[in-house]
Amino acid sequence: MNKIQSYIKEYHPVVHVLIFGTVLITLTSSMSMPFLAIFLSQSVGLDFATIGFIIGVGPLAGTFCGLIGGVLSDFIGRKKLMLLSLIGLSIAFGGFITTTNFMGLLFFSILRGVAQAFFGTVSKALMADLTPDHKRYKMFANRYLALNIGFSVGPMLGALLGIGGSTIAFVLTSVVYIIYAVVLFFMLRAIDDNESVSDESINLSLLWNTMRKDTPLLLFIIGGMLLTTVHGQMSVTLSQHLQANIIDGVKLFAALMSINGFTVLILQIPVTRWSERFTFTKRILLGCILFAIGETGFAFSTNWTPFIISMLIFTLGEILVIPAEYAQVDEITPSHLRGTYYGAQSLGEFGNFLGPWFGGILLSVYGGTTMFLFMAFISLLGSYFFYLGKRNYTRNSLTSGVF
């Protein structure tokens, strides 16, 4: 009980609400979104590349619209932007099951991508503003843990209730986003506008100049883009491959998604504690090696057991990489430019388009083995850019006399 009370006191109440809300929305969305590719192939009958394009264009739109999130937050306020984003997400999930034409699906995918980008960027910046520097890595790790609590329970619960990937799951997700928006509305009213540390006026010119002048940031963005290509929308191509090539592939996919989530749930804390002896760059490098091993395993798996082993290895890579990616950028971020740097980091979300779209093309033309092996190579390439960025940052810091 004392540990619980200590944890509650450790972070701002709004941070707790955002983390708890992350559990709730991922719990329901993991009953629907990972199955969207299968849902569309069955209800609309589109090919792998087209489905990958529809799903991937949302994050693509979110990548570039996320850059103006700071401008909009200055214009209408962070609180309103977060709430409007949740409403947009609710509409998008409802839209996926109410239309069957290409343009309609494209619109709702773009709406989901833009709304998710706005909410993700603004909420992360707000959480960082409300959390002391020395607690931010742990806070990001807790946020990632919250994501995987939802992702671990959601697919299994959806399968148990018989609603995984069904219209009911999409409706439930839509309703939960609205409920979350209402709760957050009342919580955010307690925050004064001046409680946020970062109050810079963000614009595209500032973003461009920041990336142009800050070479480590640019290298981290490229590295993040490549890694997001591998892990960001991995479920899209994996689900399509399993559905087409493995007996009971849909059931195996649901099991792999739950294994992914439960592995994070069980191992996040011990692995995070173990990895604290290493720098963020070394954690990313080790995680990328595990990504590559996992993807190689997917490439040559033909039944349940090797797929499960490969997913376990891949998930260990996620545990190391995802929190370290955020923390690595946060490490070089000036406190008065946090919104700008987080907005620039959102460019890495371009990988969420490349993964499903280009992965879908490779899957259609060359098959799963080639596609998974290519992703293994991309993960190693991404780690190299993080290495270059860290080396450049360290050299610049020594030259300027920071150390």
C-alpha positions as CSV (number, residue, x, y, z in Angstrom):
1,M,0.0,0.0,0.0
2,N,2.9,2.4,0.8
3,K,4.4,1.7,-2.6
4,I,1.1,2.5,-4.3
5,Q,0.8,5.8,-2.3
6,S,4.4,6.6,-3.1
7,Y,3.9,6.0,-6.8
8,I,0.8,8.2,-6.8
9,K,2.6,11.1,-5.2
10,E,5.6,10.7,-7.5
11,Y,3.7,12.2,-10.6
12,H,1.2,14.9,-11.3
13,P,-2.5,13.7,-11.2
14,V,-2.9,14.5,-14.9
15,V,0.1,12.3,-15.7
16,H,-1.7,9.4,-13.9
17,V,-4.9,10.1,-15.8
18,L,-3.1,10.1,-19.1
19,I,-1.3,6.8,-18.3
20,F,-4.5,5.2,-17.0
21,G,-6.4,6.4,-20.0
22,T,-3.7,4.9,-22.2
23,V,-4.5,1.5,-20.7
24,L,-8.2,2.0,-21.3
25,I,-8.0,3.1,-24.9
26,T,-5.4,0.6,-25.9
27,L,-7.4,-2.2,-24.3
28,T,-10.3,-1.5,-26.6
29,S,-8.4,-0.4,-29.7
30,S,-6.3,-3.6,-29.6
31,M,-9.6,-5.5,-30.1
32,S,-10.1,-3.6,-33.4
33,M,-7.1,-1.8,-34.9
34,P,-4.6,-4.7,-35.2
35,F,-7.4,-6.6,-37.0
36,L,-8.2,-3.8,-39.4
37,A,-6.2,-5.3,-42.3
38,I,-8.0,-8.6,-41.9
39,F,-11.4,-6.8,-41.5
40,L,-10.9,-4.8,-44.7
41,S,-9.7,-7.8,-46.7
42,Q,-12.8,-9.7,-45.7
43,S,-15.4,-6.9,-45.9
44,V,-14.0,-4.9,-48.8
45,G,-11.8,-7.4,-50.6
46,L,-8.8,-5.2,-51.2
47,D,-5.2,-6.4,-52.0
48,F,-2.3,-6.3,-49.5
49,A,-0.7,-3.2,-50.9
50,T,-4.0,-1.2,-51.1
51,I,-4.9,-2.1,-47.5
52,G,-1.4,-1.2,-46.4
53,F,-1.7,2.1,-48.2
54,I,-5.1,2.9,-46.5
55,I,-3.8,2.0,-43.1
56,G,-0.4,3.6,-43.6
57,V,-1.7,6.9,-45.0
58,G,-3.1,7.8,-41.6
59,P,0.2,7.9,-39.9
60,L,1.7,9.6,-43.0
61,A,-0.9,12.5,-42.6
62,G,-0.2,12.5,-38.9
63,T,3.5,12.9,-39.5
64,F,3.2,16.1,-41.4
65,C,0.1,17.5,-39.6
66,G,1.9,16.8,-36.3
67,L,4.4,19.5,-37.3
68,I,1.6,22.1,-37.0
69,G,0.3,20.7,-33.7
70,G,2.3,23.3,-31.9
71,V,0.8,26.1,-34.0
72,L,-2.7,24.8,-33.3
73,S,-2.0,24.4,-29.6
74,D,-0.9,28.0,-29.5
75,F,-4.0,29.0,-31.4
76,I,-6.7,27.0,-29.6
77,G,-4.7,25.7,-26.6
78,R,-3.2,22.3,-25.6
79,K,-6.3,21.3,-23.7
80,K,-8.8,21.9,-26.5
81,L,-6.5,20.3,-29.0
82,M,-6.2,17.1,-26.9
83,L,-10.0,16.9,-26.5
84,L,-10.7,17.6,-30.2
85,S,-8.2,14.9,-31.1
86,L,-10.0,12.3,-28.9
87,I,-13.3,13.2,-30.6
88,G,-11.7,12.8,-34.0
89,L,-10.4,9.4,-33.0
90,S,-13.9,8.4,-31.9
91,I,-15.3,9.4,-35.3
92,A,-12.6,7.6,-37.2
93,F,-13.2,4.3,-35.5
94,G,-16.9,4.6,-36.1
95,G,-16.2,5.4,-39.7
96,F,-14.2,2.3,-40.4
97,I,-17.3,0.2,-40.0
98,T,-19.8,2.5,-41.8
99,T,-18.2,2.8,-45.2
100,T,-16.8,0.3,-47.7
101,N,-15.6,2.6,-50.5
102,F,-11.9,3.4,-50.9
103,M,-12.2,7.2,-50.5
104,G,-14.2,6.9,-47.3
105,L,-11.8,4.5,-45.7
106,L,-9.0,6.8,-46.8
107,F,-10.6,9.8,-45.1
108,F,-11.2,8.0,-41.8
109,S,-7.7,6.6,-41.8
110,I,-6.3,10.2,-42.4
111,L,-8.6,11.5,-39.6
112,R,-7.3,8.8,-37.2
113,G,-3.7,9.5,-38.1
114,V,-4.0,13.3,-37.7
115,A,-5.9,13.1,-34.5
116,Q,-3.6,10.5,-33.0
117,A,-0.5,12.6,-33.9
118,F,-2.0,15.7,-32.3
119,F,-3.0,13.9,-29.2
120,G,0.3,11.9,-28.9
121,T,2.6,15.0,-29.4
122,V,0.6,17.3,-27.1
123,S,0.0,14.7,-24.4
124,K,3.7,13.6,-24.3
125,A,4.8,17.3,-24.1
126,L,2.3,17.9,-21.3
127,M,3.4,14.9,-19.4
128,A,7.1,16.0,-19.7
129,D,6.2,19.5,-18.6
130,L,4.5,18.1,-15.5
131,T,7.4,15.7,-14.6
132,P,10.8,16.6,-13.2
133,D,13.8,15.8,-15.5
134,H,15.2,12.9,-13.5
135,K,11.8,11.1,-13.6
136,R,11.0,11.4,-17.3
137,Y,12.6,8.2,-18.5
138,K,10.7,6.2,-15.9
139,M,7.6,8.1,-16.8
140,F,8.0,7.3,-20.6
141,A,8.7,3.6,-19.6
142,N,5.5,3.6,-17.5
143,R,3.6,5.0,-20.5
144,Y,4.9,2.3,-22.7
145,L,4.0,-0.3,-20.0
146,A,0.5,1.1,-19.9
147,L,0.2,0.7,-23.7
148,N,1.2,-2.9,-23.4
149,I,-1.1,-3.7,-20.5
150,G,-3.9,-2.7,-22.9
151,F,-2.4,-4.5,-25.9
152,S,-1.8,-7.7,-23.8
153,V,-5.3,-8.0,-22.5
154,G,-7.2,-6.5,-25.4
155,P,-6.8,-9.2,-28.1
156,M,-7.3,-12.1,-25.7
157,L,-10.3,-10.4,-24.1
158,G,-11.7,-9.7,-27.6
159,A,-11.2,-13.3,-28.6
160,L,-12.8,-14.5,-25.3
161,L,-15.9,-12.3,-25.8
162,G,-16.0,-13.2,-29.5
163,I,-15.7,-9.6,-30.6
164,G,-12.1,-9.3,-31.7
165,G,-11.9,-7.5,-35.1
166,S,-15.7,-7.3,-35.2
167,T,-17.9,-4.2,-35.6
168,I,-18.7,-4.3,-31.9
169,A,-15.0,-3.8,-31.1
170,F,-14.8,-0.7,-33.3
171,V,-18.0,0.7,-31.7
172,L,-16.6,0.0,-28.2
173,T,-13.4,1.7,-29.1
174,S,-15.2,4.8,-30.4
175,V,-17.3,5.0,-27.2
176,V,-14.3,4.7,-24.9
177,Y,-12.5,7.6,-26.7
178,I,-15.6,9.8,-26.0
179,I,-15.7,8.8,-22.3
180,Y,-11.9,9.4,-22.0
181,A,-12.4,12.9,-23.5
182,V,-15.1,13.7,-21.0
183,V,-12.9,12.6,-18.0
184,L,-9.9,14.4,-19.4
185,F,-12.0,17.6,-19.9
186,F,-12.7,17.8,-16.1
187,M,-9.1,16.9,-15.2
188,L,-7.5,19.5,-17.4
189,R,-9.7,22.2,-16.0
190,A,-7.6,22.0,-12.8
191,I,-4.4,22.9,-14.7
192,D,-3.5,26.5,-15.1
193,D,-2.1,27.5,-18.5
194,N,1.0,28.8,-16.8
195,E,1.6,25.4,-15.2
196,S,3.2,24.2,-18.4
197,V,6.9,24.8,-18.5
198,S,7.1,25.0,-22.3
199,D,5.5,28.1,-23.7
200,E,7.4,28.8,-26.9
201,S,5.5,29.7,-30.1
202,I,6.0,26.8,-32.4
203,N,5.9,27.3,-36.2
204,L,7.2,25.5,-39.2
205,S,10.1,27.9,-39.7
206,L,11.3,27.3,-36.2
207,L,11.0,23.5,-36.7
208,W,13.0,23.7,-40.0
209,N,15.7,25.9,-38.5
210,T,16.0,23.6,-35.4
211,M,16.4,20.5,-37.5
212,R,18.8,22.2,-39.9
213,K,21.1,23.4,-37.1
214,D,20.8,20.5,-34.8
215,T,22.5,17.6,-36.6
216,P,22.0,15.0,-33.7
217,L,18.2,15.7,-33.7
218,L,18.1,15.2,-37.5
219,L,20.0,11.9,-37.2
220,F,17.7,10.7,-34.4
221,I,14.7,11.5,-36.5
222,I,16.0,9.5,-39.4
223,G,16.9,6.6,-37.1
224,G,13.5,6.8,-35.4
225,M,11.8,6.8,-38.8
226,L,13.6,3.6,-39.8
227,L,12.8,1.9,-36.5
228,T,9.2,2.9,-36.7
229,T,9.0,1.4,-40.1
230,V,10.0,-1.9,-38.4
231,H,7.9,-1.8,-35.2
232,G,5.3,0.9,-35.7
233,Q,2.8,-1.0,-37.8
234,M,4.4,-4.5,-37.7
235,S,0.9,-5.9,-37.1
236,V,-0.4,-5.0,-40.5
237,T,2.0,-7.0,-42.6
238,L,2.3,-9.8,-40.1
239,S,-1.5,-10.3,-39.9
240,Q,-1.7,-10.3,-43.7
241,H,1.1,-12.9,-44.0
242,L,-0.3,-15.2,-41.3
243,Q,-3.9,-15.0,-42.8
244,A,-2.6,-16.0,-46.3
245,N,0.0,-18.6,-45.4
246,I,-0.6,-20.2,-42.0
247,I,-3.5,-22.5,-40.9
248,D,-5.6,-20.6,-38.3
249,G,-3.4,-17.6,-39.1
250,V,-6.0,-15.1,-37.6
251,K,-6.0,-17.1,-34.3
252,L,-2.2,-17.2,-34.3
253,F,-2.0,-13.4,-35.0
254,A,-4.3,-12.7,-32.0
255,A,-2.1,-15.0,-29.8
256,L,1.0,-13.2,-31.0
257,M,-0.5,-9.8,-30.2
258,S,-1.3,-10.9,-26.7
259,I,2.1,-12.5,-26.2
260,N,3.7,-9.2,-27.3
261,G,1.7,-7.3,-24.7
262,F,2.1,-9.8,-21.9
263,T,5.8,-10.0,-22.5
264,V,6.1,-6.3,-22.1
265,L,3.8,-6.4,-19.1
266,I,6.0,-9.0,-17.3
267,L,9.5,-8.0,-18.4
268,Q,9.2,-4.2,-18.8
269,I,10.3,-3.4,-15.2
270,P,13.1,-5.9,-14.8
271,V,14.5,-5.3,-18.3
272,T,14.3,-1.5,-17.8
273,R,16.1,-1.8,-14.5
274,W,18.8,-4.1,-16.0
275,S,19.3,-1.7,-19.0
276,E,19.8,1.4,-16.9
277,R,23.5,0.4,-16.7
278,F,23.8,1.2,-20.4
279,T,23.4,4.5,-22.3
280,F,20.3,5.2,-24.3
281,T,22.2,4.6,-27.6
282,K,23.4,1.1,-26.4
283,R,19.9,0.2,-25.4
284,I,18.7,1.1,-28.9
285,L,21.5,-0.8,-30.5
286,L,20.8,-4.0,-28.5
287,G,17.0,-3.6,-29.1
288,C,17.6,-3.3,-32.9
289,I,19.7,-6.5,-32.9
290,L,16.8,-8.2,-31.2
291,F,14.4,-6.7,-33.8
292,A,16.6,-8.1,-36.6
293,I,16.7,-11.6,-35.0
294,G,12.9,-11.5,-34.5
295,E,12.2,-10.4,-38.1
296,T,14.5,-13.1,-39.4
297,G,12.6,-15.6,-37.3
298,F,9.3,-14.4,-38.8
299,A,10.9,-14.8,-42.3
300,F,11.6,-18.6,-41.9
301,S,8.8,-19.6,-39.5
302,T,6.2,-22.1,-40.8
303,N,4.2,-23.0,-37.6
304,W,3.1,-21.6,-34.3
305,T,6.2,-22.3,-32.1
306,P,8.9,-20.5,-34.1
307,F,6.5,-17.5,-34.6
308,I,5.9,-17.3,-30.9
309,I,9.7,-17.5,-30.2
310,S,10.4,-14.8,-32.8
311,M,7.7,-12.6,-31.3
312,L,9.2,-12.9,-27.8
313,I,12.6,-11.9,-29.2
314,F,11.1,-9.0,-31.2
315,T,9.2,-7.8,-28.1
316,L,12.4,-7.7,-26.0
317,G,13.7,-5.3,-28.7
318,E,10.6,-3.1,-28.3
319,I,11.1,-3.0,-24.5
320,L,14.6,-1.6,-25.0
321,V,14.0,0.6,-28.0
322,I,10.8,2.5,-27.5
323,P,11.4,4.3,-24.2
324,A,15.0,4.9,-25.1
325,E,14.0,6.6,-28.4
326,Y,11.9,9.1,-26.5
327,A,14.5,9.6,-23.8
328,Q,17.4,10.0,-26.2
329,V,15.6,12.9,-27.9
330,D,14.6,14.3,-24.5
331,E,18.2,14.3,-23.5
332,I,19.2,16.8,-26.1
333,T,16.0,18.9,-25.8
334,P,16.3,22.4,-24.4
335,S,13.5,22.9,-21.8
336,H,12.2,26.1,-23.6
337,L,12.0,24.2,-26.9
338,R,10.4,21.0,-25.8
339,G,7.3,21.4,-28.0
340,T,9.5,22.0,-31.0
341,Y,11.7,19.0,-30.5
342,Y,8.8,16.7,-29.8
343,G,7.1,18.1,-32.9
344,A,10.2,17.4,-34.9
345,Q,10.4,13.9,-33.4
346,S,7.0,13.2,-34.8
347,L,8.5,13.1,-38.3
348,G,9.7,9.6,-37.3
349,E,6.1,8.5,-37.5
350,F,6.6,8.6,-41.3
351,G,7.7,5.0,-40.7
352,N,4.2,4.1,-39.8
353,F,3.3,4.8,-43.4
354,L,6.4,3.1,-44.9
355,G,6.0,-0.1,-42.9
356,P,2.4,-1.1,-44.0
357,W,2.6,0.4,-47.6
358,F,6.1,-0.7,-48.7
359,G,5.9,-3.8,-46.6
360,G,2.6,-4.6,-48.3
361,I,4.2,-4.2,-51.7
362,L,7.1,-6.5,-50.8
363,L,4.7,-9.0,-49.4
364,S,2.6,-8.9,-52.6
365,V,5.5,-9.1,-55.0
366,Y,8.2,-11.1,-53.2
367,G,6.5,-12.8,-50.3
368,G,6.9,-12.8,-46.5
369,T,10.5,-14.1,-46.3
370,T,11.9,-11.2,-48.4
371,M,9.7,-8.6,-46.6
372,F,10.7,-9.7,-43.1
373,L,14.4,-9.9,-44.0
374,F,14.3,-6.4,-45.4
375,M,12.8,-5.2,-42.2
376,A,15.6,-6.9,-40.3
377,F,18.1,-4.9,-42.3
378,I,16.2,-1.6,-41.8
379,S,16.3,-2.1,-38.0
380,L,20.1,-2.4,-38.0
381,L,20.4,0.6,-40.3
382,G,18.2,2.6,-37.9
383,S,20.5,1.9,-35.0
384,Y,23.4,3.2,-37.0
385,F,21.8,6.6,-37.3
386,F,21.2,6.8,-33.5
387,Y,24.9,5.9,-33.1
388,L,25.9,8.8,-35.4
389,G,23.6,11.2,-33.7
390,K,24.9,10.4,-30.2
391,R,28.5,10.6,-31.4
392,N,27.8,14.0,-33.0
393,Y,26.0,15.3,-29.9
394,T,28.9,14.1,-27.6
395,R,31.5,15.8,-29.8
396,N,29.5,19.1,-29.9
397,S,29.0,19.0,-26.1
398,L,32.7,18.5,-25.5
399,T,33.6,21.3,-27.9
400,S,31.2,23.7,-26.2
401,G,32.4,22.8,-22.8
402,V,29.1,21.3,-21.5
403,F,30.9,18.4,-19.9
